[in-house]
Amino acid sequence: MRLAYGTDPAQFGELTLPPDGADVRGTVVVIHGGFWRARYDLALGRPLAATLAAAGFAAWNVEYRRVGAGGGWPATFEDVAAAVDLLAGQDRLDPDRVVALGHSAGGHLAAWLAARPGLPAGAPGAGPAVRLRGAVSQAGVLDLVDAARNGVGRGAVEDLLGAGPQDDPDRYALASPAERLPVGVPVVCVHGDADVNVPLRQSERYVAAAQAAGDPAELVVLPGVEHFAVIDPGTEAWRACESAIVRLIGS
């Protein structure tokens, strides 16, 4: 079921529910990656949405404005926030049982969404109508300052935020999950140690900082696993992500 949360062509999502009559275990917001760039879209999340719905979850596969098609700061952030808030009015969905699942750039957005309650008034995404129960970051870009300085995505972070960390530190402080700690809910970072697209260092730095801030963050390192295995429902890497979702949703 396609639902719009705004008027731009990219402001929509696809809601996949378990069969009629089946209990909904919780809602998973699926956020695709692609370094926030326009050439990638929510088709990346469809196999995961189908797998989650078959397991009894509602899957809300979100599209958003990306860099090169009206996205960037603050549009991309406003979009994913509005998409999550739309869940508050949906039948069969419990707004208290929502987690985010994001891959790569989507992992960044998933962790950022978990941090929305701590954003200052007036910031993009502040004042959430739906507060996440937690987030699962699949090889996420979680420390934007470190990613920009180390060339992760070949300038993708600077393109997203429209500046480097030395040029607009305040923007990075609002946009980077590593700068928004503590978030007060669990964030599980699943990351392969053979990932050459987003280095394991990104998840390691985030989890270390989150735990130091008192958050129940968790790092799941997958030996020999590359960047895309975590979004292939046929892999053990995906099963590690699904297990994390089950733990976050609870009984």
SULBEL-V275626 format. One record per residue. N is the residue number from 1. SS is DSSP state (2 for helix, 1 for strand, 0 for the rest). PHI is phi as a letter, one per 20 degrees, with the letter a starting at -180 (* if undefined). NEAR is the number of other C-alpha atoms within 12 Angstrom. Layout:
BEGIN
N/SS/PHI/NEAR
N/SS/PHI/NEAR
END
This chain:
BEGIN
1/0/*/17
2/1/e/20
3/1/c/25
4/1/e/27
5/0/d/29
6/0/a/22
7/0/e/13
8/0/f/19
9/0/g/19
10/0/e/31
11/0/e/34
12/1/b/30
13/1/b/38
14/1/d/34
15/1/e/36
16/1/d/36
17/0/d/33
18/0/f/27
19/0/g/17
20/0/g/14
21/0/n/9
22/0/e/16
23/0/f/19
24/0/e/29
25/0/f/31
26/0/r/38
27/1/d/46
28/1/d/51
29/1/e/56
30/1/e/55
31/1/c/54
32/0/f/47
33/0/d/43
34/0/o/38
35/0/l/42
36/0/m/44
37/1/e/32
38/0/f/25
39/0/f/18
40/0/d/25
41/0/b/31
42/0/f/36
43/2/g/22
44/2/f/28
45/2/e/38
46/2/f/28
47/2/f/23
48/2/f/39
49/2/f/40
50/2/f/28
51/2/f/28
52/2/f/38
53/2/f/32
54/2/f/22
55/0/e/28
56/0/o/28
57/0/e/36
58/1/e/42
59/1/d/41
60/1/d/46
61/1/e/45
62/1/d/48
63/0/e/47
64/0/b/47
65/0/f/39
66/0/d/39
67/1/f/31
68/0/n/22
69/0/b/21
70/0/n/24
71/0/e/30
72/0/o/31
73/0/e/31
74/0/e/28
75/2/g/30
76/2/f/41
77/2/f/42
78/2/f/33
79/2/f/36
80/2/f/51
81/2/f/45
82/2/f/34
83/2/f/42
84/2/f/52
85/2/f/31
86/2/f/30
87/2/f/39
88/2/f/24
89/2/d/16
90/0/e/20
91/0/f/15
92/0/m/24
93/0/d/30
94/0/e/25
95/0/f/29
96/0/e/23
97/0/c/32
98/1/c/41
99/1/c/45
100/1/d/54
101/1/c/56
102/1/c/53
103/1/d/44
104/0/m/52
105/2/f/46
106/2/f/45
107/2/f/46
108/2/g/49
109/2/f/52
110/2/f/49
111/2/f/55
112/2/f/54
113/2/f/54
114/2/f/46
115/0/e/44
116/2/g/42
117/2/g/28
118/2/e/28
119/0/f/28
120/0/f/18
121/0/g/13
122/0/n/14
123/0/f/23
124/0/g/29
125/0/n/35
126/0/f/28
127/0/m/22
128/0/f/31
129/0/f/22
130/0/c/35
131/0/d/35
132/0/f/40
133/0/f/38
134/1/r/43
135/1/b/50
136/1/d/53
137/1/e/57
138/1/e/55
139/0/l/54
140/0/e/55
141/0/e/50
142/0/d/53
143/0/d/44
144/2/f/47
145/2/f/36
146/2/f/30
147/2/f/38
148/2/f/31
149/2/f/19
150/0/d/23
151/0/m/21
152/0/f/31
153/0/m/28
154/0/l/17
155/0/n/24
156/2/f/34
157/2/f/38
158/2/f/34
159/2/f/29
160/2/f/40
161/2/e/35
162/0/m/25
163/0/a/24
164/0/e/26
165/0/f/28
166/0/f/18
167/0/e/14
168/0/b/17
169/2/f/20
170/2/f/19
171/2/f/30
172/2/f/32
173/2/f/26
174/2/e/34
175/2/e/47
176/0/e/41
177/2/g/44
178/2/f/40
179/2/e/31
180/0/d/33
181/0/e/36
182/0/e/30
183/0/d/35
184/0/n/25
185/0/c/34
186/1/f/35
187/1/c/52
188/1/d/46
189/1/d/46
190/1/d/53
191/1/b/47
192/1/e/38
193/0/e/27
194/0/d/21
195/0/f/28
196/0/d/20
197/0/e/31
198/0/c/42
199/0/f/32
200/2/g/37
201/2/g/31
202/2/f/42
203/2/f/43
204/2/f/32
205/2/f/28
206/2/f/45
207/2/f/38
208/2/f/26
209/2/f/27
210/2/f/33
211/2/f/24
212/2/f/17
213/0/e/19
214/0/n/18
215/0/e/25
216/0/e/26
217/0/f/36
218/1/c/32
219/1/d/34
220/1/d/30
221/1/e/30
222/1/d/28
223/0/f/17
224/0/m/18
225/0/e/29
226/0/e/28
227/0/f/32
228/0/e/31
229/2/f/30
230/2/f/44
231/2/d/42
232/0/d/27
233/0/f/25
234/0/e/17
235/0/d/18
236/2/f/20
237/2/f/30
238/2/f/35
239/2/f/25
240/2/f/31
241/2/f/45
242/2/f/39
243/2/f/21
244/2/f/31
245/2/f/41
246/2/g/30
247/2/f/23
248/2/f/32
249/2/f/32
250/0/m/18
251/0/e/10
END
